[in-house]
Amino acid sequence: MRKRHSLAALLLASVASLTANVPVDFVWDSMSENSSASMPVGGGDIGLNVWAEDGDVLFYISRSGAYDEHSTLLKQGRVRLHLPGDAFAPFSQRLKLEEGYCEMKINGSKVIFWADVFHPVVHVEVESPKAISPEVSYENWRYADRPFKKGEGRQNSWKWASSKNLITSRDSIAAKGGEVTFFHRNPAETVFDVTVAREGLDSVKDRLWNPLANLVSGGRLSGKDLRFVGVTDSVYDGVDYRSWNFTSIKPVRKFNFTISLHNRQTSDLSEWVAGVDSVERGVNLRRDREASRQWWRDYWKRSYIASPAGADTVVDRMARNYTLFRYMLGCNAYGKEPTKFNGGLFTFDPHHVKADQIFTPDYRNWGGGTMTAQNQRLVYWPMLKSGDFDMMKPQFDFYNRMLDNAELRSEVYWNHDGACFAEQIELFGLPNMMEYGSKRPAWADPGVEYNAWLEYEWDTVLEFCQMMLESARYAGTDISEYRPLIESSLTFFDEHYRYLASRRGSKNLDGDGKLILFPGSGCETYKMTNNAASTVAALKRVTGDYIDYLKAQGDTAVSKWTSLLGRIPEIPHRILDGKTMIAPAKTWERINNVETPQLYPVWPWRFYGVTVSDSADLAIARNTYLYDPDALRFRSTTGWKQDNIWAAELGLTDEAFKLNSEKWADGSHRFPAFFGPGYDWTPDHNWGGSAMIGFQEMLMQPSGDKIYLFPAWPLDRDISFKLHAPEGTVVEAELSDGKITNLKVTPEERRTDVILPYNLDNK
C-alpha cells in the first residue's frame, strides 16, 4: 500500500489550470465491406450505424423504446443513399466527436449525418461541387409478416422456446410525393399477456402496468427535393427486404432529408400520425444543428481521460477507446429506456457476430426489452465519475416505472410488502417468462424463478438504488421521486426473509437477532446461499447510506431503517490455507457460473480497499483476490468481468494496469469500441462499462470526504483526466514524467481533501 500525503502538504497552492480537452476525430480512409464495419452516430435517443459499401452510403436507424409485440427492440429501417459522381475521388469517413456528427466524402460529394439531441430527428445533408441527382431508398425487412426462425426468439422475450407459428408482424409502409411513412403497430395482446398468465398473475392483471399494448413506433423519411419512383425487392446479407425508392426532382448541389421518429402507446392511429406530423413541423435545421452540436461540445467538457502527447501506445489506445465508448453512451442520453448492455443502439447484421445466425438486423442475443440487471449496472456506474448524471435518469426511471408491478408480485405470491425485482426482468417489471421456468413443478414457489442460475437472485436492484444515492451525493441530484423505490427494495429483503424464517420455525431472526438470508444467491454463481457476501454488503451499504441521505435532507424519521441496519448480518469470512478472506457466503450448496461475489464487498460496495480499509481489512480483501481458488479460476477480462475494477480498488497497480489495458484492447470489428460479443452480444456495452469503471478507479477514488488520486496508476505512465467526485467536486490532473504538471480542483475549498501518493515526484 503506497503512503499518501495531502495536497496541502505539497504546497501546490497555485497550479495551472488544465487546457480544455477536445476529443480527436476518428477517421477511416476507405469504404467498408459490410455493416459490421459501420461507424456509430447518434444523439438524444437515436443511434445510426453508418458505412459506405460498393459506392453506396448506408445506415441503420435505432431508437430507444421501439419495442414490438414480442419485446424485440426494432430497428426503424435501413437507408441507402447513392450519389453520382467521381468514383475515384478520395474517400473519407470522419466521426467528428467534438460536435457529435459524421462527415463522409464519397464520389466527390460531402455527406453529414447527425441526430438531433433534443428532438427525435435524423438529418442527412449533402453538398456536391456540381449538380447531381441523389437517389435515396428506405429499406425494410418487415414489409411482410416474418415467421420466427429457430433461435430467433433470443432477440425477444420468447428466448429459446418460441411457440410454433409465431411471427413478427409486418410494418405499415406508404410512400407518396417526397416522403415515406413507416410504423410498427403492436396489437392489444402481446407477450405481456402471455407472461402474466404463465406467472399466475391474472387476478391482478388489470392493476399491472403494460407498456407494450398498442405501442406504435416508426416515423417518416421526407425531403422537399425528393420524388417517389417505385418499389423494388432485394436481399442484403442473407435477409430479403423491400425498398421504397426516391430520386431528386432535379439535379442539385445541396440536398438534405430528414427522418422524423415517433413512439406512442395508443389505440387510435391518428394520434400517432399527428405526433409524427408535429415532430416534422418542428424541425428548424440551423437552430437544431447548432443546439445539438453545442450539447456535444458541453458533453466533452464534463469529463475526459486523455493520453498526453508522446504517451505510450497502450495508454493512448486505452484513452481513445474510453472516449469512443463514452461517445456511444452519449447517443442515448435522453432515451425513455436505458442503454441496453447487449448492443445499445448499435447492433448490426447478426451473422457478422456469429456466422450461423442469419437473422434480420433486429436480432441481438439476450433479448430486446429484457434487462439483465447484473449487466445493465455496469453501463451506468461509470456515469458518476464522468459527470453524466442526467444520462442516468433513463435507468432510474426504468425501475421506478416497474415499482407497482414488482410490489404486486410480493403481495400476490407471499402477502407481504416490498418490491421483488428479478435478475432477468422485463420492461414491465416481471421476470422473463422463459427464465421464470416453463416446466415448473406444482410445488414450486410461484414467486421464484424455477431456474438454476436465477433462483433467489434479487439483490441487483440495490446497486441501482445506490447509484441514485450516489448521484445525490455527487451532484446534489433530487432523488425524492425514487425514495419509494429505495424503501420498497429494502423492505422486500426484511419482510421476505423474516417471512421465510417464520415458515421454517418459530423465530424469524437468528440467535443474534439478525436476518437469515436463506435461500439466497451470490450472483448467478453460488446458489442456495446463507448470507451471501454480495447481498449482505448491498443491504448494509444501501441502508446505511439511505439513513445518511435522509438525515442530510433534514428527515429524522429514520428509526425503521436504523432498526433494519441492526438486523443485517456481518459480511462472512473464511480461512483457507491459513489466510483470512471474504467468503462467498456463510454457506452454499453449489457453484453454477463464473462470477466472484466474494469481491463485491470491495466493489461496488466499498467496505474494503486501498482507500477505505485499515491494513488488516485490506489484507483480507487482497487475500480474497490473490488466493481464493474460485476467484483465481474465474479471472478474466472478457465481457462483464470486473477483476480489473477489484485490482484497482485494492491498489494492485501492476495487476490493475495489465487487466485494464486488456479490457481496452480494440474490439474485433472496424470500430474499435465495438467490443464483444463476450458473454452477450456486440457491441458489448457491459464490457465497455466495466472497462470505464476500472480506468476511472485507477486514477481517482473518493473515500469519505477525501479524494485519492492515482491510487492504482503506474506513476511512470503519462495521463491526464477530468473526473467528478462527491459534493459537486471536479478534479482535473495531468501526470507527466512522474510529476503532476497540472492540477485543478473545483470548488477550490476541496483542494485540501485531495490525497496524493508520497512517492509522486512533484519537485
LOPA-599322 format. One record per residue (C-alpha): x, y, z. Coordinates in steps of 0.001 Angstrom, whole numbers, plus 500000, padded with zeros to 6 digits. Layout:
[[X,Y,Z]],
...
//
This chain:
[[500000,500000,500000]],
[[501582,503282,498910]],
[[501814,506005,501523]],
[[499906,509166,500805]],
[[500115,512808,501671]],
[[497626,515628,501484]],
[[497620,518133,498691]],
[[498164,520863,501239]],
[[501424,519242,502288]],
[[502691,519551,498735]],
[[502149,523324,498883]],
[[500509,523175,495485]],
[[498503,526271,496237]],
[[498663,527584,492731]],
[[498830,525178,489833]],
[[497978,525917,486261]],
[[494500,525201,485034]],
[[494284,522408,482506]],
[[493680,523194,478879]],
[[490219,522056,477817]],
[[490450,518583,476280]],
[[488962,518240,472808]],
[[488417,514684,471519]],
[[490263,513846,468319]],
[[488260,512941,465219]],
[[488131,509246,464371]],
[[488782,508695,460657]],
[[488590,505967,458025]],
[[490067,506456,454553]],
[[488411,503514,452814]],
[[484914,502108,452444]],
[[483623,499187,454492]],
[[482796,495643,453477]],
[[479515,495353,455399]],
[[477512,496659,458360]],
[[479893,495164,460938]],
[[482371,497810,459783]],
[[479932,500640,460453]],
[[480542,503769,462497]],
[[478199,504748,465363]],
[[476480,508123,465098]],
[[473674,509380,467298]],
[[472205,511762,469798]],
[[469312,512168,472201]],
[[467883,508654,471937]],
[[468803,507732,468351]],
[[471618,505539,467078]],
[[472789,505166,463476]],
[[475230,502616,462069]],
[[476792,504478,459126]],
[[479030,502953,456475]],
[[479857,503085,452748]],
[[479821,499891,450697]],
[[480393,499398,446967]],
[[479973,503110,446328]],
[[476693,503485,448257]],
[[476111,505049,451667]],
[[474010,503017,454111]],
[[472823,503428,457653]],
[[470616,501604,460138]],
[[468295,503594,462395]],
[[467637,502625,466013]],
[[465622,504418,468643]],
[[465133,503800,472331]],
[[461743,502340,473243]],
[[460727,500939,469826]],
[[459531,497512,471006]],
[[457313,495106,469107]],
[[454645,492778,470498]],
[[457297,490206,471466]],
[[459533,492840,473124]],
[[462094,492905,470316]],
[[463882,496248,470116]],
[[463191,497004,466463]],
[[465404,498938,464136]],
[[463479,501609,462294]],
[[464836,500501,458939]],
[[467861,500998,456734]],
[[468546,503911,454389]],
[[470640,503711,451234]],
[[471990,506840,449536]],
[[473578,506806,446086]],
[[475473,509908,444977]],
[[476514,510014,441318]],
[[479963,511445,440781]],
[[483650,510629,440613]],
[[484092,507058,441857]],
[[487868,507639,442055]],
[[487631,510715,444277]],
[[489339,510327,447690]],
[[487096,508697,450279]],
[[486984,509519,453972]],
[[484588,508895,456832]],
[[485174,511054,459868]],
[[483447,510879,463254]],
[[483545,514480,464448]],
[[483455,513639,468122]],
[[483593,517170,469489]],
[[480287,518063,467821]],
[[478726,514598,467576]],
[[478281,514060,463848]],
[[479745,512068,460968]],
[[481203,513559,457803]],
[[481716,511342,454751]],
[[483386,512285,451479]],
[[482363,509951,448691]],
[[482255,510208,444900]],
[[483292,513842,445189]],
[[480380,514818,447480]],
[[480297,515512,451203]],
[[477589,513985,453400]],
[[476827,514975,457002]],
[[474910,512593,459302]],
[[473612,513671,462694]],
[[470813,513010,465150]],
[[469095,515851,466957]],
[[469812,515614,470691]],
[[466566,517357,471647]],
[[464115,516110,469001]],
[[463730,512591,467548]],
[[465000,513529,464094]],
[[467806,512197,461885]],
[[469396,514648,459462]],
[[471342,513888,456283]],
[[472930,516845,454470]],
[[474657,516539,451086]],
[[476932,519010,449313]],
[[478416,518474,445852]],
[[480750,520713,443831]],
[[478452,520215,440846]],
[[474765,519478,440430]],
[[473907,515789,440878]],
[[470740,513700,441177]],
[[470943,511813,444503]],
[[468972,508594,444962]],
[[467527,507712,448369]],
[[465943,504397,449371]],
[[464157,503416,452559]],
[[464716,499658,453091]],
[[462632,497463,455391]],
[[462753,493682,456020]],
[[459443,493727,457923]],
[[457486,494552,454750]],
[[455584,491277,455318]],
[[454869,489046,458303]],
[[458069,487157,459153]],
[[457839,483683,460762]],
[[460326,483127,463568]],
[[463378,481115,462582]],
[[464825,478601,465001]],
[[466807,480547,467607]],
[[465457,483933,466555]],
[[463344,484196,469699]],
[[466501,485081,471619]],
[[466031,488646,470364]],
[[462899,488983,472490]],
[[461003,487517,475445]],
[[460480,484090,473863]],
[[464187,483307,474055]],
[[464943,479654,473270]],
[[461396,478270,473250]],
[[459187,480337,470972]],
[[455812,478810,470176]],
[[455076,477392,466750]],
[[453664,479733,464115]],
[[454904,482868,465879]],
[[455566,485792,463563]],
[[456975,489262,463693]],
[[454055,491179,462249]],
[[454631,493398,459255]],
[[455181,497125,459355]],
[[452833,499546,457609]],
[[454737,501493,454952]],
[[453353,504023,452468]],
[[455125,506407,450113]],
[[453867,509471,448298]],
[[455480,512566,446815]],
[[458747,513113,448608]],
[[458112,511029,451713]],
[[457627,507527,453075]],
[[455844,506884,456377]],
[[456550,503656,458241]],
[[455440,502225,461569]],
[[455105,499016,463555]],
[[451854,498721,465487]],
[[451577,496318,468402]],
[[448233,494601,468965]],
[[446328,494905,472240]],
[[447559,491450,473273]],
[[451313,490946,473409]],
[[453924,488865,475187]],
[[452926,490782,478320]],
[[449647,488838,478425]],
[[451424,485505,477999]],
[[453854,486391,480782]],
[[451110,487409,483206]],
[[449231,484156,482620]],
[[452314,481945,482944]],
[[453343,483641,486183]],
[[449937,483296,487825]],
[[449086,486987,487976]],
[[445825,487079,486028]],
[[443952,488022,489208]],
[[445749,491399,489277]],
[[446243,491847,485530]],
[[444126,494976,485393]],
[[446431,496557,488011]],
[[449665,495710,486188]],
[[451417,498346,484088]],
[[451621,497246,480457]],
[[453945,499277,478179]],
[[453612,497047,475078]],
[[449894,497006,474233]],
[[449060,499230,471231]],
[[452561,500691,471103]],
[[453227,502319,467726]],
[[456828,503030,466712]],
[[458140,504415,463459]],
[[458493,507647,461574]],
[[458737,509425,458247]],
[[461567,509996,455787]],
[[460996,513169,453785]],
[[462845,515623,451594]],
[[461440,518557,449694]],
[[463621,517748,446654]],
[[462606,514061,446537]],
[[460082,512251,444357]],
[[458931,508666,444762]],
[[459858,506398,441825]],
[[458720,502942,442951]],
[[459337,499829,444991]],
[[461893,497063,444472]],
[[462742,493841,446320]],
[[466216,492553,447048]],
[[468439,490748,449574]],
[[471150,492179,451849]],
[[473421,489924,453905]],
[[471073,486985,453528]],
[[467886,488848,454504]],
[[465211,489835,451986]],
[[463890,493383,452093]],
[[461697,495825,450201]],
[[462945,499229,449104]],
[[460922,502435,448644]],
[[462981,504427,446171]],
[[463275,508165,445593]],
[[465310,510416,443371]],
[[465789,514145,443362]],
[[463307,516216,441381]],
[[466200,517920,439595]],
[[469999,517976,439808]],
[[471161,519859,442903]],
[[474400,520917,444565]],
[[472891,520998,448079]],
[[470395,518475,449300]],
[[469035,517282,452633]],
[[466401,514960,454029]],
[[465144,514102,457495]],
[[463764,511076,459276]],
[[461291,512133,461978]],
[[460623,509410,464560]],
[[457762,508957,466999]],
[[456724,506319,469541]],
[[453304,506388,471149]],
[[451136,503924,473035]],
[[447663,504468,471609]],
[[444764,502513,470133]],
[[443976,505461,467873]],
[[446444,505501,464987]],
[[445558,509075,464107]],
[[447182,510169,467373]],
[[450468,508612,466272]],
[[450212,510232,462841]],
[[449571,513598,464475]],
[[452669,513063,466597]],
[[454863,512421,463553]],
[[453408,515494,461864]],
[[454241,517559,464932]],
[[457847,516316,465059]],
[[458308,517051,461372]],
[[456792,520549,461579]],
[[459063,521408,464474]],
[[462311,520918,462524]],
[[464460,524019,462183]],
[[467679,522883,460544]],
[[470012,525708,461520]],
[[468698,526068,465076]],
[[468591,522331,465770]],
[[472025,521692,464295]],
[[473663,524314,466488]],
[[471813,523207,469636]],
[[472886,519595,469131]],
[[476499,520474,468371]],
[[476622,522687,471434]],
[[475310,519817,473550]],
[[478169,517616,472376]],
[[480737,520364,472944]],
[[479444,520710,476501]],
[[479380,516928,476928]],
[[483113,516662,476353]],
[[483753,519486,478798]],
[[482152,517465,481613]],
[[484988,514963,481850]],
[[487671,513096,479956]],
[[490573,510692,480206]],
[[493269,511565,477691]],
[[496723,510479,476654]],
[[499142,513429,476577]],
[[501306,513962,473540]],
[[504129,511436,473483]],
[[502456,508971,475866]],
[[502952,505266,475218]],
[[500744,503495,472715]],
[[498972,501340,475334]],
[[497739,504366,477280]],
[[496870,506122,474034]],
[[494691,503182,472962]],
[[493028,502983,476380]],
[[492177,506690,476352]],
[[490990,506647,472741]],
[[488675,503672,473252]],
[[487379,505146,476515]],
[[486425,508269,474567]],
[[484821,506329,471711]],
[[482790,504211,474091]],
[[481654,507231,476100]],
[[480512,508762,472809]],
[[478280,505730,472223]],
[[476755,506138,475687]],
[[476053,509801,474954]],
[[473920,508822,471970]],
[[471164,507612,474332]],
[[471429,510437,476832]],
[[467698,511070,476955]],
[[466047,507826,475875]],
[[462876,506675,477561]],
[[464583,503317,478050]],
[[468124,502764,479312]],
[[471028,501860,477036]],
[[470967,498109,476526]],
[[474005,496167,477735]],
[[473820,493845,474698]],
[[474425,496246,471849]],
[[472935,499559,472860]],
[[471588,501307,469762]],
[[474350,499988,467502]],
[[473777,496321,466680]],
[[474309,495234,463084]],
[[473583,492197,460907]],
[[473955,489318,463356]],
[[475851,486764,461293]],
[[478872,489084,461495]],
[[478844,488375,465227]],
[[478012,484659,464974]],
[[478235,483224,461483]],
[[475382,480738,461852]],
[[472818,483345,462927]],
[[471337,484524,459625]],
[[468610,486650,461171]],
[[467305,490135,460497]],
[[469126,493283,461694]],
[[466699,493379,464652]],
[[468480,490427,466252]],
[[470564,490588,469404]],
[[471179,487812,471912]],
[[469634,488076,475405]],
[[466557,489983,474372]],
[[465448,493430,473302]],
[[463213,494514,476169]],
[[464569,492089,478757]],
[[467170,493667,481014]],
[[469800,491510,482730]],
[[470433,493577,485833]],
[[473974,492343,486586]],
[[474945,493508,483107]],
[[472953,496738,482973]],
[[474540,498095,486157]],
[[477979,498184,484527]],
[[476712,500537,481817]],
[[475583,503125,484387]],
[[478071,503041,487281]],
[[480799,504934,485346]],
[[478477,507873,484679]],
[[479039,509126,488219]],
[[482731,509890,487741]],
[[482221,511001,484142]],
[[479696,513554,485402]],
[[476900,512293,483153]],
[[474262,512418,485872]],
[[471451,513420,483521]],
[[472109,510274,481475]],
[[471413,508047,484498]],
[[467761,509052,484612]],
[[466556,506554,481963]],
[[467931,503675,484034]],
[[466483,505026,487282]],
[[463097,505614,485662]],
[[463151,502095,484230]],
[[462965,500692,487768]],
[[460637,503374,489032]],
[[458044,502619,486336]],
[[458124,498934,487297]],
[[457726,499510,491033]],
[[453994,498846,491324]],
[[454281,495622,489337]],
[[457191,494427,491476]],
[[455231,495167,494649]],
[[452217,493288,493313]],
[[454410,490204,492927]],
[[455171,490244,496650]],
[[451539,490878,497508]],
[[450150,488060,495362]],
[[452790,485424,495998]],
[[453659,485994,499660]],
[[451198,488535,501054]],
[[453902,490869,502344]],
[[455261,494296,501437]],
[[458272,495217,499364]],
[[459197,495136,495686]],
[[460653,491910,494305]],
[[462770,492628,491223]],
[[464127,489640,489326]],
[[467511,489475,487616]],
[[466207,488785,484081]],
[[463483,491399,484153]],
[[461050,492585,481528]],
[[460148,496178,480698]],
[[457035,495725,482803]],
[[458774,494507,485960]],
[[458044,490768,485786]],
[[460653,488040,485301]],
[[461221,486943,481749]],
[[458697,484146,481276]],
[[461221,481639,479908]],
[[463722,482306,482707]],
[[460795,482022,485130]],
[[460510,478416,484011]],
[[458140,476865,481508]],
[[458181,473406,483142]],
[[457575,474268,486773]],
[[456516,471606,489260]],
[[453259,472293,491080]],
[[455022,472671,494425]],
[[457417,475413,493271]],
[[457145,478804,494963]],
[[455347,480885,492309]],
[[457398,483965,493169]],
[[460752,482299,492469]],
[[462197,481574,489037]],
[[462498,477823,488586]],
[[465946,478297,487136]],
[[469294,477020,488398]],
[[471055,480296,487596]],
[[468478,482857,488658]],
[[466594,481432,491622]],
[[466646,483812,494616]],
[[468803,486384,492808]],
[[467003,489547,493824]],
[[469672,491917,495117]],
[[470915,493672,491949]],
[[468226,496349,492235]],
[[470149,497590,495264]],
[[473008,498672,493001]],
[[470646,500966,491130]],
[[469318,502258,494459]],
[[472909,503012,495436]],
[[473521,504827,492152]],
[[470559,507050,492999]],
[[472015,507813,496419]],
[[475436,508436,494915]],
[[474034,510799,492287]],
[[472600,512855,495141]],
[[475959,512744,496933]],
[[477991,513586,493826]],
[[475803,516190,492164]],
[[473007,517072,494554]],
[[470505,515328,492255]],
[[466957,515490,493567]],
[[466111,511808,494058]],
[[462918,512320,496060]],
[[460882,510604,493327]],
[[462938,507444,493856]],
[[462586,507229,497621]],
[[459602,504834,497415]],
[[461677,502567,495160]],
[[464645,502530,497542]],
[[462442,501940,500562]],
[[460393,499205,498908]],
[[463514,497414,497666]],
[[464976,497351,501186]],
[[461637,496412,502719]],
[[461407,493350,500495]],
[[464537,491756,501971]],
[[463457,492465,505546]],
[[459909,491244,505011]],
[[460691,488277,502810]],
[[463482,486688,504803]],
[[461605,487063,508056]],
[[458616,485515,506262]],
[[460717,482557,505080]],
[[462271,482038,508515]],
[[458856,482064,510170]],
[[457742,479276,507838]],
[[460674,477118,508906]],
[[460330,477633,512638]],
[[459020,479773,515466]],
[[461655,482545,515159]],
[[462101,484871,512206]],
[[465640,486017,513141]],
[[468764,484130,514180]],
[[470098,483910,517722]],
[[471853,487249,517362]],
[[468709,488978,516143]],
[[469931,489054,512530]],
[[468182,488262,509285]],
[[468759,484787,507880]],
[[469255,485443,504157]],
[[468443,481885,503115]],
[[467858,480690,500497]],
[[469786,483325,498640]],
[[472212,483670,495773]],
[[475711,485031,495296]],
[[475137,486419,491781]],
[[474339,483525,489437]],
[[477277,481557,490794]],
[[476944,480496,494445]],
[[473475,479027,494853]],
[[471250,478236,497800]],
[[473373,480539,499931]],
[[473028,481578,503537]],
[[474076,485225,503945]],
[[475755,485751,500564]],
[[478519,488355,500840]],
[[477150,490310,497873]],
[[473662,490570,499403]],
[[474856,491368,502927]],
[[477194,494103,501669]],
[[474456,495546,499436]],
[[471950,495752,502273]],
[[474487,497281,504655]],
[[475648,499932,502211]],
[[472259,500987,500830]],
[[470548,501027,504237]],
[[473372,502967,505875]],
[[473683,505455,503041]],
[[469924,505920,502852]],
[[469902,506838,506549]],
[[472668,509371,505880]],
[[470727,510745,502915]],
[[467558,511195,504975]],
[[469456,512975,507726]],
[[471098,515262,505179]],
[[467603,516124,503906]],
[[466529,517021,507442]],
[[464346,513918,507743]],
[[464814,512490,511225]],
[[462297,509653,510816]],
[[464981,507017,510365]],
[[464140,504561,513142]],
[[462728,501972,510721]],
[[465924,501958,508697]],
[[468191,502077,511729]],
[[466370,499024,513036]],
[[466830,497250,509695]],
[[470522,498105,509650]],
[[470886,496456,513027]],
[[469304,493236,511678]],
[[471676,492845,508720]],
[[474273,490114,509380]],
[[478012,490606,509044]],
[[479940,490086,505830]],
[[481109,486450,506030]],
[[484796,485485,506214]],
[[486625,482169,505911]],
[[490166,480876,506342]],
[[491876,478965,503537]],
[[495479,477785,503826]],
[[495865,479966,506893]],
[[494708,483131,505139]],
[[491576,485035,506169]],
[[489456,486159,503235]],
[[485927,487221,502389]],
[[483678,484202,501908]],
[[481166,483972,499049]],
[[478533,483274,501736]],
[[478190,481740,505176]],
[[477246,478516,503355]],
[[476271,477487,499835]],
[[475206,474316,498082]],
[[476682,474560,494570]],
[[478539,476723,492041]],
[[476667,477484,488840]],
[[478534,480242,486974]],
[[481844,482150,486919]],
[[481211,485335,488950]],
[[483115,486330,492102]],
[[480577,487802,494561]],
[[483044,487444,497441]],
[[484719,490542,495973]],
[[481523,492603,495751]],
[[482212,493961,499279]],
[[485304,495532,497614]],
[[483343,496924,494664]],
[[480628,498110,494231]],
[[480042,498189,497986]],
[[483459,499598,499039]],
[[483776,498094,502516]],
[[487351,497066,501655]],
[[490001,498727,499534]],
[[493225,500648,499422]],
[[491456,503927,500287]],
[[488834,502635,502764]],
[[490453,499845,504804]],
[[492943,499589,507617]],
[[495867,497271,506932]],
[[494135,494201,508419]],
[[490968,494564,506354]],
[[492965,495395,503236]],
[[494938,492178,503754]],
[[491681,490197,503983]],
[[490412,491683,500720]],
[[493732,491191,498945]],
[[493858,487600,500161]],
[[490467,487087,498579]],
[[491637,488498,495253]],
[[495032,486783,495241]],
[[494342,483399,496808]],
[[490645,482491,496702]],
[[490678,479451,494383]],
[[487393,480361,492701]],
[[488444,483989,492231]],
[[491605,482761,490504]],
[[489716,480195,488428]],
[[487161,482757,487248]],
[[489650,485578,486485]],
[[489217,487168,483061]],
[[488869,490483,481235]],
[[486110,489264,478897]],
[[482708,490941,478819]],
[[481210,491802,482185]],
[[484176,490513,484173]],
[[485298,493069,486755]],
[[488649,491791,488041]],
[[490114,494958,486509]],
[[487981,497017,488902]],
[[488860,494995,492000]],
[[492573,495185,491240]],
[[492291,498978,491090]],
[[490244,499176,494296]],
[[492855,497090,496109]],
[[495771,499232,494922]],
[[497352,496395,492944]],
[[498860,498765,490418]],
[[500664,496401,488053]],
[[497766,493976,488044]],
[[495241,496769,487502]],
[[497158,498185,484563]],
[[497541,494776,482960]],
[[493849,493920,483254]],
[[492557,497351,482288]],
[[494819,497570,479248]],
[[493444,494172,478164]],
[[489900,495423,478691]],
[[490586,498379,476411]],
[[492078,496321,473569]],
[[490408,497054,470242]],
[[487266,495071,469553]],
[[487139,492569,466714]],
[[485327,494929,464319]],
[[486429,498014,462443]],
[[485182,500484,465024]],
[[487477,499702,467973]],
[[484854,500261,470697]],
[[482554,497612,469201]],
[[483627,495162,471910]],
[[482394,491646,472245]],
[[480419,489563,471973]],
[[481934,488369,475253]],
[[479157,486538,477067]],
[[476461,488664,475447]],
[[476463,490482,472099]],
[[478284,493065,470026]],
[[478730,495917,470734]],
[[479152,494631,474303]],
[[478274,497656,476413]],
[[478869,495971,479762]],
[[482392,495183,478525]],
[[482911,498882,477826]],
[[481213,499921,481070]],
[[483354,497685,483271]],
[[486428,498942,481426]],
[[485394,502554,482094]],
[[484970,501857,485802]],
[[488357,500166,486110]],
[[490129,503022,484309]],
[[488432,505643,486478]],
[[489224,503774,489702]],
[[492916,503538,488810]],
[[493020,507326,488566]],
[[490745,508528,491367]],
[[488902,507009,494327]],
[[486785,509137,496672]],
[[486603,507826,500233]],
[[484631,509629,502917]],
[[485460,513304,502484]],
[[488842,512538,500875]],
[[489729,512118,497207]],
[[492671,509827,496444]],
[[494472,510436,493162]],
[[496374,507739,491278]],
[[495626,505000,493843]],
[[496422,502274,491296]],
[[498029,504071,488365]],
[[501676,503415,487368]],
[[503274,506782,488008]],
[[505773,506394,485171]],
[[502976,506454,482584]],
[[501685,509859,481481]],
[[497946,510508,481685]],
[[495517,513387,482125]],
[[491923,513362,483283]],
[[488932,515330,484443]],
[[486594,513339,486694]],
[[483833,514014,489193]],
[[483776,513288,492919]],
[[481170,513736,495684]],
[[479976,517139,496921]],
[[479926,518624,493425]],
[[483688,518299,493127]],
[[485588,518130,489843]],
[[489254,517143,489690]],
[[491488,517790,486680]],
[[495011,516412,486734]],
[[497900,515753,484397]],
[[500730,513363,485205]],
[[503867,513771,483101]],
[[507340,512307,483642]],
[[506425,511251,487171]],
[[505202,514706,488142]],
[[501810,516376,488407]],
[[502236,519190,485919]],
[[498681,520454,486132]],
[[496069,520126,488842]],
[[492788,521894,489355]],
[[490142,521167,491989]],
[[486687,522729,491815]],
[[485444,524080,494168]],
[[488705,525470,495493]],
[[487896,524616,499120]],
[[488019,520910,498280]],
[[491697,521230,497383]],
[[492854,520162,500847]],
[[490794,516960,500617]],
[[492849,515644,497701]],
[[495385,512975,498702]],
[[498414,512040,496581]],
[[500963,509213,496889]],
[[504098,510117,498833]],
[[506318,508742,496101]],
[[504886,511062,493482]],
[[507687,513399,492425]],
[[506401,516982,492352]],
[[509640,518861,492747]],
//
